[in-house]
Amino acid sequence: MPDVTLGRVERMVTMRGFPGWSDASAGDLAILASATRVRAFARGEILQPADDPAARLWMIVSGEVRVVADGVETGRFGEQSAVGGLAAFSGREQGYEISALEDTVALEITSADMEEVFEERFGLLLRVLRAMAGMCVDLRLQLPRAGFDHEAEVGPVCPARPLDLVERILTLGDNLAMGGQVDSLAVIARYAHELRYDPGHVIWEAGEPASHFVTLVCGRVRCTTPAGAEWIMGANDMIGGLGSLAQRPRWFRAEVLDGVVGLSLRRDVTIDIWEDHPDIAMRVLRTFAGSALDLQRRVGAHTSP
């Protein structure tokens, strides 16, 4: 297929059509466009061999591609789709095969260049995080029990007294991908609102606005989608995080089974912390990418004949 030329302005206009980029500033798009390379592939050509390191993101301008991971087709993606980023950002050493199902034009950017852009432009990183959170919701809705196969634990006896700062930090640390950022965790922990609910209490209904998430300290919560999928979440689990970050309505009903103590954190507070600590936001990106990649594989295996 002959080479295709797209100037920086043309690339900016093209990228504005991608989900998540529509409201990006011209400055953000200009920086992103400058880091891309235009590639053209004939039908049947391989964009990315399965044995290549996962280090590139492809934004499909025209045409359609097929993605195969570990021998399982995980999807077909057409115009205004982005592929390859999940493997690249998750830290997966081996990527997956991406092949052109028809003549295809794509914008290529390395994950290293993309991360440099994210360091300069947090708004772009936030858009990617929101898109990945929404992708995870969509994938979970295709799996039995929304893909939550673990056995929920009631955890310790819920304390009668309010949680102290150390308990809050320990509860939030793992769920927020904060690692050893104790000082930052302490700030977040002070913003977190302690919740206490009796059995039978409905924390939220499906379809309600989602502006916060809850990390469970003790007790269990029954989650039910409008389609009838049901699963149980327990101590140390987080509920509501994906929908809240994706800025979508609640996608499941949450009802308390046992007495619950939890820590609620607003989306806007979490985003402010990420903006102040970009390294934390990048760890969250890698966590989301790994989760989405695994969910894609599971959905592919679940829906294959």
C-alpha positions in Angstrom: 0.0 0.0 0.0 1.5 3.4 -0.9 2.6 5.8 1.8 0.0 8.2 3.2 0.9 11.7 4.3 -1.0 13.5 7.1 0.3 16.9 8.3 0.2 17.8 12.0 -3.0 19.8 11.6 -4.6 16.9 9.7 -3.6 14.5 12.5 -5.0 16.9 15.1 -8.3 17.0 13.3 -8.3 13.2 13.0 -7.5 12.6 16.6 -10.3 14.9 17.7 -12.7 12.3 16.3 -11.5 9.6 18.6 -13.5 8.9 21.8 -12.0 10.8 24.7 -10.2 13.4 22.5 -13.2 15.3 21.3 -12.9 18.0 24.0 -9.1 18.0 24.2 -7.4 21.4 23.8 -5.6 22.3 20.6 -2.4 22.5 22.6 -2.8 18.9 24.0 -3.6 17.6 20.5 -0.7 19.4 18.9 1.8 17.8 21.4 0.2 14.4 20.9 0.1 14.7 17.1 3.8 15.7 17.0 4.7 12.4 18.6 2.9 10.2 16.1 3.9 8.6 12.8 1.5 7.9 9.9 1.6 4.2 8.8 -0.3 2.5 5.9 -0.9 -1.3 5.7 -2.4 -3.4 2.9 -5.0 -6.0 3.7 -3.4 -9.0 5.4 -0.3 -7.1 6.6 0.9 -7.3 10.2 1.0 -4.0 12.1 2.5 -5.7 15.2 3.7 -9.4 15.3 2.8 -11.3 18.4 6.5 -11.8 19.4 7.3 -8.1 19.3 7.7 -6.3 22.6 4.5 -4.4 23.6 5.7 -0.9 23.1 3.4 0.9 20.6 -0.1 2.3 20.4 -2.0 2.4 17.1 -4.9 4.9 16.4 -6.9 3.6 13.4 -7.6 6.4 11.0 -9.3 4.2 8.3 -9.7 0.5 7.7 -10.1 -2.4 10.2 -7.7 -4.5 12.3 -7.9 -7.8 14.1 -6.2 -8.3 17.5 -5.2 -11.8 18.7 -3.7 -12.4 22.2 -2.5 -15.8 23.3 -4.2 -17.4 20.4 -7.6 -15.8 21.2 -9.2 -13.1 19.1 -9.9 -10.3 21.5 -11.6 -7.9 19.0 -11.8 -6.2 15.7 -11.3 -2.5 15.6 -12.2 0.1 12.9 -11.9 3.8 12.3 -11.4 5.9 15.5 -10.3 3.0 17.6 -7.0 2.7 19.5 -5.3 -0.7 19.9 -2.0 -1.9 21.4 -2.0 0.5 24.3 -3.3 -2.0 26.9 -0.3 -4.4 26.4 2.1 -1.5 26.2 0.9 0.3 29.3 0.4 -2.9 31.4 4.1 -3.7 31.3 3.4 -7.0 29.4 6.7 -8.1 27.9 5.1 -9.8 24.9 2.4 -7.9 22.9 -0.3 -9.4 20.7 -0.7 -9.8 17.0 -2.4 -6.9 15.2 -3.2 -7.5 11.5 -5.1 -5.5 8.9 -8.4 -7.0 7.7 -8.5 -4.4 5.0 -6.3 -1.5 3.7 -5.6 0.5 6.9 -4.1 3.8 7.8 -3.0 4.3 11.4 -1.2 6.8 13.6 1.6 5.1 15.5 3.1 6.3 18.8 5.5 4.5 21.1 4.4 4.0 24.8 7.6 5.8 25.9 6.6 8.9 23.8 3.0 8.6 25.1 4.2 8.6 28.7 6.3 11.7 28.0 3.2 13.4 26.7 1.2 12.4 29.8 3.9 13.9 32.0 3.4 17.2 30.3 -0.4 17.1 29.8 -2.3 15.5 32.7 -5.6 16.2 30.9 -4.7 13.7 28.2 -3.7 11.1 30.8 -7.0 11.6 32.6 -8.9 11.1 29.4 -7.1 7.8 28.8 -7.9 6.7 32.4 -11.6 7.5 31.9 -11.7 5.6 28.6 -10.0 2.6 30.2 -12.4 2.6 33.2 -15.3 2.7 30.8 -13.8 -0.1 28.7 -13.5 -2.2 31.9 -17.2 -1.6 32.7 -18.2 -2.7 29.2 -16.1 -5.8 29.3 -17.4 -6.8 32.8 -20.9 -6.5 31.6 -20.2 -9.3 29.1 -19.0 -11.8 31.8 -20.8 -13.9 34.4 -20.8 -12.2 37.8 -19.2 -9.2 35.9 -16.0 -11.1 36.0 -15.7 -11.0 39.9 -14.8 -14.6 40.6 -13.2 -14.2 44.0 -14.9 -15.2 47.2 -15.8 -12.1 49.2 -14.5 -11.9 52.7 -16.5 -10.4 55.6 -13.2 -9.3 57.2 -12.7 -8.4 60.8 -15.4 -7.4 63.1 -16.5 -3.9 62.2 -15.0 -1.5 64.9 -17.6 0.4 67.0 -15.3 3.4 67.1 -14.4 5.6 64.1 -11.3 4.5 62.1 -8.1 6.2 63.0 -5.7 7.7 60.4 -3.4 4.6 60.3 -6.4 2.3 59.7 -7.6 4.6 56.9 -4.1 4.6 55.3 -3.8 0.8 55.4 -7.3 0.4 53.9 -6.8 2.8 51.0 -3.2 2.0 50.2 -3.6 -1.1 48.0 -6.8 0.0 46.3 -5.4 3.3 45.1 -2.1 1.9 43.7 -0.2 4.3 46.0 2.6 2.0 47.0 4.7 3.6 49.7 3.4 7.1 49.2 2.5 7.4 52.9 2.3 11.2 52.9 0.0 11.3 50.0 -2.1 8.5 51.4 -2.5 10.5 54.6 -3.9 13.4 52.7 -6.3 11.2 50.9 -7.3 9.4 54.1 -8.2 12.7 55.7 -10.5 13.5 52.8 -12.2 10.1 52.9 -15.6 10.0 54.5 -16.4 7.0 56.8 -19.6 5.2 56.0 -21.5 2.8 58.3 -24.5 0.8 56.9 -26.8 -1.8 58.4 -27.9 -5.0 56.5 -30.4 -4.3 53.8 -29.3 -0.7 53.2 -29.0 0.2 49.5 -25.9 2.2 49.0 -27.0 3.1 45.4 -29.3 2.0 42.7 -28.3 1.3 39.1 -28.6 4.4 37.0 -27.9 6.9 39.8 -25.1 9.4 39.2 -21.6 8.2 40.2 -19.4 10.7 41.9 -17.5 8.6 44.5 -16.3 5.1 45.2 -16.2 3.1 48.4 -13.5 0.9 49.8 -14.9 -1.7 52.2 -13.2 -2.2 55.5 -15.5 -4.9 56.8 -18.8 -6.5 55.8 -20.2 -7.6 52.4 -22.2 -5.9 49.7 -24.4 -7.7 47.1 -24.0 -6.1 43.6 -26.7 -6.7 40.9 -26.9 -5.4 37.3 -30.2 -4.6 35.6 -29.5 -7.7 33.4 -29.5 -9.9 36.5 -25.7 -10.5 37.0 -24.9 -10.8 40.7 -21.7 -11.0 42.8 -20.6 -10.2 46.3 -17.9 -7.8 47.3 -16.3 -7.8 50.8 -13.5 -6.5 53.0 -10.7 -4.7 51.1 -12.7 -4.6 47.9 -13.5 -1.3 46.1 -16.9 -0.7 44.7 -18.0 2.0 42.3 -14.5 3.1 41.2 -14.8 2.2 37.5 -18.1 3.9 36.9 -17.2 6.9 38.9 -13.9 7.5 37.1 -15.6 6.9 33.7 -18.2 9.4 34.7 -21.0 7.0 33.9 -24.2 6.3 35.9 -24.0 3.4 38.4 -24.1 0.2 36.4 -25.1 -2.0 39.3 -27.2 -1.9 42.5 -25.2 -2.2 45.7 -27.0 -3.6 48.8 -25.5 -4.3 52.2 -25.5 -7.9 53.3 -23.7 -7.6 56.6 -23.0 -4.5 58.6 -20.5 -2.5 56.6 -17.9 0.1 57.4 -16.3 1.7 54.4 -14.3 4.7 53.2 -15.9 6.9 50.5 -13.7 9.1 48.4 -15.0 11.6 45.8 -13.8 11.4 42.2 -12.7 15.0 42.1 -10.5 14.6 45.2 -8.9 11.5 43.7 -8.2 13.3 40.4 -6.6 16.2 42.2 -4.2 13.9 44.1 -3.3 12.2 40.8 -2.6 15.5 39.2 -0.3 16.4 42.1 1.4 13.0 41.9 1.7 11.9 38.2 3.7 8.8 39.2 0.6 7.6 41.1 -1.6 8.3 38.1 0.8 6.3 35.9 0.6 3.3 38.3 -3.2 3.5 38.1 -2.9 3.5 34.3 -0.8 0.4 34.3 -3.2 -1.3 36.7 -6.2 -0.4 34.5 -4.4 -1.5 31.3 -3.6 -4.9 32.9 -7.2 -5.4 34.1 -8.6 -4.4 30.7 -6.2 -6.8 28.9 -7.2 -9.7 31.1 -10.9 -8.9 30.8 -10.6 -8.8 27.0 -9.0 -12.2 27.0 -11.7 -13.6 29.3 -14.5 -12.1 27.2 -12.9 -13.6 24.0 -12.7 -17.0 25.6 -16.3 -16.7 27.0 -17.9 -15.7 23.7 -15.9 -17.9 21.4 -17.7 -20.9 19.9 
